């Protein structure tokens, strides 16, 4: 069973309420997505730690309902 982009976005916004979140369905099949998450909570964390936080926010759906996720994470740049 595939996930909808809105479900992914809702999970990420729940975990990172102050984040900029963009989800793109790469193939239109509900199975391959690209996600961009920019959150102040990522400041000072390695890219690996940022990605682990996003996967944790997906609550075990990665590899199950969600087959492929091309993930880009960032901490906001100071103005």
DRENPA-3360 file (N, C-alpha, C; in nm, 2 decimals, always signed):
BEGIN
1 = XXXXXXXX = +0.08/-0.12/+0.00/+0.00/+0.00/+0.00/+0.09/+0.12/+0.00 ~ +0.07/+0.21/-0.09/+0.15/+0.33/-0.11/+0.10/+0.44/-0.01 ~ +0.19/+0.54/+0.01/+0.15/+0.66/+0.09/+0.13/+0.77/+0.00 ~ +0.04/+0.86/+0.04/+0.02/+0.99/-0.03/+0.12/+1.09/+0.02 ~ +0.15/+1.19/-0.06/+0.24/+1.30/-0.02/+0.19/+1.37/+0.10 ~ +0.06/+1.39/+0.11/+0.00/+1.46/+0.22/+0.02/+1.38/+0.35 ~ +0.03/+1.25/+0.35/+0.06/+1.17/+0.47/+0.20/+1.19/+0.52 ~ +0.29/+1.19/+0.42/+0.43/+1.21/+0.45/+0.45/+1.35/+0.51;
9 = XXXXXXXX = +0.39/+1.45/+0.44/+0.40/+1.59/+0.49/+0.35/+1.60/+0.63 ~ +0.23/+1.54/+0.66/+0.17/+1.55/+0.79/+0.26/+1.49/+0.90 ~ +0.32/+1.38/+0.87/+0.41/+1.32/+0.97/+0.53/+1.41/+0.99 ~ +0.59/+1.47/+0.89/+0.71/+1.55/+0.90/+0.67/+1.68/+0.97 ~ +0.55/+1.74/+0.94/+0.51/+1.86/+1.01/+0.48/+1.84/+1.16 ~ +0.43/+1.72/+1.19/+0.41/+1.69/+1.33/+0.54/+1.68/+1.41 ~ +0.64/+1.62/+1.34/+0.77/+1.61/+1.41/+0.85/+1.73/+1.41 ~ +0.84/+1.81/+1.30/+0.92/+1.94/+1.29/+0.82/+2.05/+1.26;
17 = XXXXXXXX = +0.75/+2.10/+1.36/+0.64/+2.20/+1.33/+0.69/+2.33/+1.28 ~ +0.82/+2.36/+1.30/+0.87/+2.49/+1.25/+0.95/+2.48/+1.12 ~ +0.94/+2.36/+1.06/+1.02/+2.33/+0.94/+0.95/+2.38/+0.81 ~ +1.04/+2.40/+0.71/+0.99/+2.41/+0.57/+0.99/+2.27/+0.52 ~ +0.88/+2.22/+0.47/+0.87/+2.09/+0.42/+0.81/+2.09/+0.28 ~ +0.88/+2.02/+0.18/+0.83/+2.01/+0.05/+0.83/+1.86/+0.01 ~ +0.73/+1.81/-0.05/+0.72/+1.67/-0.09/+0.68/+1.67/-0.24 ~ +0.76/+1.59/-0.32/+0.73/+1.58/-0.46/+0.72/+1.43/-0.49;
25 = XXXXXXXX = +0.61/+1.39/-0.56/+0.59/+1.25/-0.61/+0.67/+1.24/-0.74 ~ +0.78/+1.17/-0.74/+0.87/+1.17/-0.85/+0.82/+1.09/-0.97 ~ +0.74/+0.99/-0.95/+0.69/+0.91/-1.06/+0.54/+0.91/-1.08 ~ +0.47/+0.97/-0.98/+0.33/+0.97/-0.99/+0.27/+0.84/-0.94 ~ +0.35/+0.76/-0.88/+0.30/+0.62/-0.84/+0.28/+0.61/-0.69 ~ +0.30/+0.72/-0.61/+0.28/+0.71/-0.47/+0.38/+0.63/-0.40 ~ +0.49/+0.60/-0.47/+0.59/+0.51/-0.41/+0.73/+0.57/-0.41 ~ +0.75/+0.67/-0.49/+0.89/+0.73/-0.50/+0.87/+0.88/-0.48;
33 = XXXXXXXX = +0.93/+0.93/-0.37/+0.91/+1.07/-0.34/+1.05/+1.14/-0.31 ~ +1.05/+1.27/-0.33/+1.16/+1.35/-0.29/+1.11/+1.44/-0.18 ~ +1.18/+1.45/-0.07/+1.14/+1.54/+0.04/+1.25/+1.64/+0.07 ~ +1.21/+1.76/+0.10/+1.30/+1.86/+0.15/+1.25/+1.91/+0.28 ~ +1.34/+1.90/+0.38/+1.30/+1.94/+0.52/+1.41/+2.03/+0.57 ~ +1.37/+2.15/+0.60/+1.46/+2.25/+0.66/+1.41/+2.29/+0.80 ~ +1.49/+2.25/+0.90/+1.44/+2.27/+1.04/+1.55/+2.33/+1.13 ~ +1.51/+2.43/+1.21/+1.61/+2.48/+1.31/+1.66/+2.36/+1.40;
41 = XXXXXXXX = +1.58/+2.26/+1.42/+1.63/+2.15/+1.51/+1.75/+2.07/+1.45 ~ +1.78/+2.09/+1.32/+1.89/+2.03/+1.25/+2.02/+2.10/+1.28 ~ +2.02/+2.22/+1.33/+2.14/+2.30/+1.35/+2.24/+2.23/+1.44 ~ +2.36/+2.22/+1.39/+2.47/+2.15/+1.46/+2.47/+2.00/+1.45 ~ +2.37/+1.94/+1.38/+2.36/+1.80/+1.36/+2.42/+1.76/+1.22 ~ +2.48/+1.64/+1.22/+2.54/+1.59/+1.09/+2.42/+1.56/+1.00 ~ +2.46/+1.55/+0.87/+2.36/+1.51/+0.77/+2.30/+1.37/+0.81 ~ +2.38/+1.28/+0.85/+2.33/+1.15/+0.89/+2.23/+1.16/+1.01;
49 = XXXXXXXX = +2.26/+1.24/+1.11/+2.17/+1.26/+1.22/+2.04/+1.33/+1.17 ~ +2.05/+1.42/+1.08/+1.93/+1.49/+1.03/+1.84/+1.39/+0.96 ~ +1.90/+1.30/+0.87/+1.82/+1.20/+0.80/+1.76/+1.10/+0.90 ~ +1.84/+1.06/+1.00/+1.78/+0.97/+1.10/+1.66/+1.03/+1.17 ~ +1.66/+1.16/+1.20/+1.55/+1.22/+1.26/+1.43/+1.22/+1.17 ~ +1.45/+1.24/+1.04/+1.34/+1.24/+0.95/+1.28/+1.09/+0.94 ~ +1.37/+0.99/+0.93/+1.32/+0.86/+0.92/+1.24/+0.82/+1.05 ~ +1.29/+0.87/+1.16/+1.22/+0.84/+1.29/+1.08/+0.91/+1.28;
57 = XXXXXXXX = +1.07/+1.02/+1.23/+0.94/+1.09/+1.22/+0.84/+1.02/+1.13 ~ +0.89/+0.94/+1.04/+0.81/+0.86/+0.95/+0.75/+0.73/+1.01 ~ +0.79/+0.71/+1.14/+0.73/+0.61/+1.22/+0.73/+0.47/+1.16 ~ +0.84/+0.42/+1.11/+0.85/+0.29/+1.05/+0.79/+0.27/+0.92 ~ +0.74/+0.37/+0.85/+0.68/+0.35/+0.72/+0.78/+0.34/+0.61 ~ +0.90/+0.39/+0.63/+1.01/+0.38/+0.53/+1.04/+0.24/+0.51 ~ +1.04/+0.19/+0.38/+1.06/+0.05/+0.35/+0.93/-0.03/+0.35 ~ +0.83/+0.02/+0.40/+0.70/-0.05/+0.40/+0.60/+0.02/+0.31;
65 = XXXXXXXX = +0.52/+0.11/+0.36/+0.43/+0.19/+0.27/+0.51/+0.28/+0.18 ~ +0.62/+0.33/+0.23/+0.70/+0.43/+0.16/+0.82/+0.35/+0.10 ~ +0.83/+0.33/-0.03/+0.93/+0.25/-0.09/+1.06/+0.33/-0.10 ~ +1.06/+0.45/-0.16/+1.18/+0.52/-0.19/+1.16/+0.67/-0.16 ~ +1.26/+0.73/-0.09/+1.25/+0.87/-0.05/+1.39/+0.93/-0.07 ~ +1.39/+1.02/-0.17/+1.52/+1.10/-0.19/+1.51/+1.22/-0.09 ~ +1.60/+1.22/+0.00/+1.59/+1.31/+0.11/+1.69/+1.42/+0.11 ~ +1.65/+1.55/+0.12/+1.74/+1.66/+0.14/+1.70/+1.73/+0.27;
73 = XXXXXXX = +1.80/+1.75/+0.36/+1.77/+1.82/+0.48/+1.87/+1.93/+0.50 ~ +1.83/+2.03/+0.58/+1.91/+2.15/+0.60/+1.87/+2.22/+0.73 ~ +1.96/+2.29/+0.79/+1.92/+2.39/+0.89/+1.91/+2.52/+0.83 ~ +1.82/+2.61/+0.87/+1.81/+2.74/+0.81/+1.94/+2.82/+0.83 ~ +1.97/+2.89/+0.72/+2.09/+2.98/+0.73/+2.06/+3.10/+0.80 ~ +2.15/+3.15/+0.89/+2.12/+3.27/+0.96/+2.12/+3.39/+0.86 ~ +2.03/+3.48/+0.88/+2.02/+3.60/+0.79/+2.13/+3.69/+0.81;
% end
